[in-house]
Amino acid sequence: MLFKDIRDYQISFLGLFLVVGISTRDWTLRPDLIGVLIATSLVTQWILSWVTGKEQMPNLRSALITSLGLSLLLRADDWTTMVIAATSAIASKFLFKFGDKHFFNPANFGIISALVLTSDAWVSPGQWGEEWWYALLFVGTGGMILQRIGRWDTTAAFLGSYSLLEAIRNLWLGWTWDVFWHRLMSGSLLLFALFMITDPRSIPNSRIGRVIWAVCIAGLTFILRNYFFIPTAVFWALFSLAPLSILLDVLWFAPRFSWQRGDEEAGGELLLSTPNSHS
């Protein structure tokens, strides 16, 4: 039944974001490339599930969420770039694992793969602009999901520490506070903080581990953005520090996040799902 699984809401929200972005931001999105992303993700999920024998019934919700996340963030002119992004995103869940837990966020892995392996891919961090109602939309929908799975600590640690670093830099340089708010009121930054960095299947299991992990990502994002002038700093920071979650899980043990319906291979998409009684 639709909407009994929280991932149905995730799919609806991501689809809504695409419609809003196309209709209000005049994005030059090509429907054919979105179709390539979705089809490639679904096929890759099915093939790898069958090859590994992990799923008798591949969870295609996971692949659909990942492909919609890539559609929101990644831009390219050639369909082969989208195939590379989608294939690597889904494959990362099966290839890069510690025990039975993958540690890369698939959508993030797909973005970095496309940026590194092709000359055709790009990400536009400022594509959402800074209108306040986008922030309300993202916080409202993201808050609904985070409330269900209890991962507000990760978002709060990331945004809190990153905001503090930007505020200190703003004071040090003697800039006005409108510069500070300009750097924080970014739709892409909020999407990252609410939907990507909070993926429960690839982040540390313990609360203290998640907080430390999010603070480290915020610090690296700040350095890459302000001292190396990398506009896609948040994605590179998450990719670089993803393996740190393994160490944090070893140092602070906690029950691993599990899908409500016992799906053990569906995780790692842009958004989240419902926890079991141990989460």
N, C-alpha and C positions, 0 to 999 in steps of 0.2 A: 504494500500500500504506500502511495506517495506521501512524503512528509512524516512518516513514522521514523525514518532514519534522518538524523541531523544533516547528513550529507546531501539530502534533497534540498534543504534550505541553502546549503553552500552553493550548490549548482545554480539555484535560483538567484542568489545574490550576485554571483559572478556574471551570470547572464545579464542581470540588471545593470551591473557596472559597465559592461560592454555597450549596451543600448544607450545608457546615459552618456558615456564617453563619445560615442559616435555622433549622437544627436546634439550634444551641447558643446563639445570641444572640437568638432570638425576634424576628427582623426581621419587620416587617409588609410583606413583599414580595408584590406581586400578580402571579401568573403571567401574567395577561393583558397587563400592562405590559411584562414581560420579553419576551413574545412580540412585542409591538409594536416594541420596540427591535431585536430580532433580525431581524424581517421587513423593517423599514424600512432597516436597514443593508445587508442583502443586496440588496434591490431598488435602492437608491441606488448601490451599488457596480456593479451590473450595468448600470444605465442610463448612468452617467457613463463607464464603460469603453467602452460601445458608442458614445456620443456623441463622445468624444474619439478613439476609434479606437486607444487605447493597448494594449488587450488583446483578442486574439481570444477568449480564454477567461478571463473575469474571475476573479480569485483570491478566492473567497468565504471562504477561511480568514481573510483579513485582516479582512473586514467582520464575521465572526462573533466574532473576538477583540475587536474594538473594541466590539461590542454587549454582550459579556459583561462587559467592563471597565466600561462605563456602568451595567450592571445592578448591579454591585458597589458603585458609588460614588454614583450619582445617585438621588434620591428625588423623586416627584411623585405627585399625585392624579389628574391628567388625562392621557389618552393622547396628546393633542396636544403636550404638553410633551415626551414621549418621542420623538415624531416629529421635533420641532424639533431635539432633541439628537442623534439618530441621523443625520438628514439633514445637519446642519451638520458633524458629526464626519467623515463620509465625504467630503463635498464639499470640506472644507478641504485634503485631500490633492491634489485636482485644481486648486484655485483659488489657493492660497497657496504658490507655488514660486519658487525662485531657481535658474535654470537648469533642471535636471531633478530637483531635490531640494526636497521640501516641508519647511517649517521649523516648523510647528505639530504638536504631538502631537494626533492626531485625538480621542482620548477626552477629553483635557483641553480641547480646543477645544469639543467638544460640551457638556461640563459648564458652561463659562463662557457659552456661547451660551444655554443653558437658564436660567441664573441671571440673565442680563442681559435676555433677551427675554420672559421670563414671570415671573409672580408666584407660580408654583406649584411651582417647583423648589427643592430644598435638598440640601445634602450634610451628612452627619453624621460628622465626623472621629473621633468617639469610639465609633462603632458596634461596633468590635471589642473594646473594653475594653482591659485591660492584662495578661491572662493570659499566662504565659510560653510556653505550648505553642503559642499562635498565632504568636509570634515564631519558634519553631523550625520551624513549618510553612512560614512565608513565606521564611525564610532558606534552608531546605533546598530548596524548589522553585525559588526565585529563583536560588540559587547554582548549581543544575544548569543553568539557562538561561544565566546570565552566564558560566559556565565555558566553554560552547560558543562564545560570541560575543566573549569577551574585553572586557567593559565593566565590570569590577569597579572600575576607576579612577574612574568617574563616581559610583557608589554610595558608595565610600570617601570621595571628596572632599566629597560632599554631607553625609553623616552625620558625618564627622569635623569639618568646619568648623561645622556647625550645633550639634553637641554641645559644641564648644569655646566658642561664643558663649553657649550656655545655661549652661555651667559658670561662665564669667566673671560672668554676670549673677547666678547663684546665690550666688557668693562675695560679690559687691558688695552684695547685699541681705541677706546674713547668714542665708540660709535653710539648712535642713538638706538633706542629700543625697537624702532620700527625695522631696523636691519635684523635684529634678533628674531622677531616674529616672522619676518620674511623667510628666514632660513628654516623655520620650524613648520610654518603653515603650508606644507607641501602635501598634496594628495598622495603622491607616490610614497613619501616617507610614512604616512599614516597607514597606507595599505600594507607596507612592509612590516610595520610594528604590530599591527592588529591581526594580520592574516598569514604572513610568511614566517616570521621569526618564532611564532607560537605553535608551529607544527608539532604535536605531541609525540609523534613517532620517531622523530630524529633529534629532539632536544633532550637535555638531561632529565632523568626521572625524578630526582629529588628537588625540592623547592630551593634549597640553598645552592644546588648545582645550577639550576636555571637562572637564578639571580646573578651568580658569578659569571656565567656564560653570557648573559645579556649585557652585563656591564662591560665585559671584554669586547664584545662586538661593537658596542657604542663607542668605546675608546678607539678601536681600530678604524671605525667609520669616520670619526672626527679627524684622525691623523691623515687618512687617505684623502679626505675631502678638502681639508684646509691647508695641508702641507705638500700634497702631491697633486692636488687639483683634479682628482678623479671624480667625475660627476656620478658614476655608478658605484660609489664607494660602499654603500650598504650591501650590495650584492657580492662584491669581492670580499668584504669583511665576513659575511656569513659563510661563504664558501671556504675561506682560509681557516676559519676557526671551527668549522663543523666537526673535525676529528677530536676537538677538545672535549666534546660531550662524552666520549668514551672514557677519558681519564676521570671526569667528574662523576660518572656513574660508578667507577671503581672506588673513588674516594668516599662518596656518599651514596650508599646503597638505598634504593627505594624500589617498590614494585613498578614494573614496566607498564606503560600505558597499553590498554587493550581495548579493541573495538567492542562495542556492546553486543554485537552479534557474532563475536568470536572470529572475525575476519583477521587473519594474522598477516596478510600481505597487502592489505588495501591502503596502508598508511603512506604518509609522506607527501601528500598533496599540499596545495597552497593553504588550504584551510584546515579545520579540525573536525573531530568527531566526538561522540559521547564516550565517557570513560566507564570502566566497570566499577564495581564496588570498592576496589582498592585504590582508585585514582583520587 
